[in-house]
Amino acid sequence: MLTQQQIPAREEPKNQYQTLDHDDLPVLCIDDITSSLDRSNTEFILDFMKTENIGRYLYLEHLGATIQNVGRKVIRCLTVDGDEMALVGLAMLQCTVREVSGKLELAPYTVVIPYVARDQEVENLG
């Protein structure tokens, strides 16, 4: 039988991926804020936050992000592309979610997908 001293200490796993927090998002310009607060965007987020959509996830190609409804007006970002435009899009999404009194969760859940230039991507395939 193992005694307390013989049981190896369990180490917490370290992230094997890059994540980001709200402080890592860019500051939005007034045009981006205005777009974020557009009625169609707020209606989309409110619809996505409905109880019947809990657990549902979507890849938003135009933002380069995957989001999931985790309930209680909380949207979790699962992935985001690692390029500047995707980070601006994620900051805009955060603005929209806040407008409808929701919360956008990022770290430690968000995995940043490294940006690979098209030329490099083709080179890696060849």
C-alpha positions in Angstrom: 0.0 0.0 0.0 1.3 3.5 -0.9 1.8 5.9 2.0 1.3 9.6 1.6 5.1 10.1 1.1 5.2 7.4 -1.6 2.5 9.0 -3.8 4.2 11.1 -6.5 3.1 14.7 -6.5 0.8 15.5 -9.4 2.1 18.3 -11.6 -0.3 20.7 -13.2 -0.1 20.5 -17.0 1.4 23.6 -18.6 -0.2 25.1 -21.7 1.2 23.6 -24.8 -0.3 26.4 -26.9 -0.4 30.2 -27.1 -3.5 31.9 -25.6 -4.5 35.5 -25.1 -6.3 37.6 -22.6 -8.4 40.8 -23.0 -5.3 42.9 -22.4 -3.8 41.4 -25.6 -6.6 42.7 -27.8 -6.0 45.9 -29.9 -7.8 49.1 -29.1 -10.6 49.7 -31.6 -11.1 52.8 -33.7 -14.5 54.5 -33.7 -15.5 52.9 -37.0 -14.9 49.4 -35.6 -16.8 50.3 -32.4 -19.7 51.6 -34.5 -19.7 48.4 -36.6 -19.6 46.3 -33.4 -22.7 48.0 -32.0 -24.7 47.6 -35.2 -28.1 46.1 -34.6 -27.5 43.1 -36.8 -24.4 42.2 -34.7 -26.1 42.6 -31.4 -29.1 40.6 -32.6 -26.8 37.8 -33.8 -25.1 37.6 -30.4 -28.3 37.7 -28.5 -29.7 34.9 -30.6 -26.5 32.8 -30.2 -26.7 33.4 -26.4 -30.2 31.8 -26.1 -30.5 28.8 -23.7 -31.3 26.4 -26.6 -27.9 27.2 -28.0 -25.8 26.3 -24.9 -22.9 24.1 -26.0 -23.2 25.2 -29.6 -20.1 26.4 -31.3 -19.5 28.3 -34.5 -16.5 29.2 -36.6 -16.9 32.8 -37.7 -14.8 32.8 -40.8 -15.0 36.6 -41.3 -13.5 37.0 -37.8 -11.1 34.1 -37.9 -12.5 32.8 -34.5 -14.4 29.9 -33.1 -16.9 30.7 -30.3 -19.1 28.6 -28.0 -22.1 29.5 -26.0 -21.4 28.2 -22.4 -24.5 29.6 -20.8 -25.5 32.5 -18.6 -24.7 35.1 -21.4 -21.1 33.8 -21.6 -19.4 33.2 -24.9 -16.1 31.4 -24.9 -13.6 32.0 -27.7 -12.1 28.6 -28.5 -9.7 29.6 -31.3 -8.6 32.7 -33.0 -6.2 33.1 -36.0 -2.9 34.7 -35.0 -3.0 37.6 -37.5 -3.8 41.2 -36.7 -7.1 41.4 -38.5 -8.5 38.4 -36.5 -7.5 40.1 -33.2 -9.3 43.2 -34.3 -12.3 41.1 -35.1 -12.1 39.4 -31.7 -11.9 42.9 -30.0 -15.0 43.9 -32.0 -16.8 40.7 -30.9 -15.9 41.6 -27.3 -17.4 45.0 -27.8 -20.7 43.5 -29.2 -20.9 40.9 -26.3 -20.4 43.7 -23.7 -23.1 45.8 -25.4 -25.7 43.0 -24.7 -24.4 42.6 -21.1 -22.6 39.4 -21.9 -19.1 38.1 -21.2 -16.5 36.9 -23.6 -14.1 34.4 -22.1 -10.6 34.2 -23.5 -7.5 32.8 -21.6 -7.0 30.0 -20.8 -9.6 28.6 -23.2 -8.6 30.5 -26.4 -6.0 28.8 -28.6 -4.2 31.2 -30.9 -3.7 29.5 -34.3 -0.2 30.6 -35.6 -0.4 32.8 -38.7 1.3 31.2 -41.7 1.7 33.3 -44.8 0.2 31.8 -48.0 3.7 31.5 -49.6 5.0 29.7 -46.6 2.0 27.4 -46.5 2.4 26.4 -50.1 6.2 25.9 -49.5 5.5 23.6 -46.5 3.1 21.5 -48.6 5.6 21.0 -51.5 
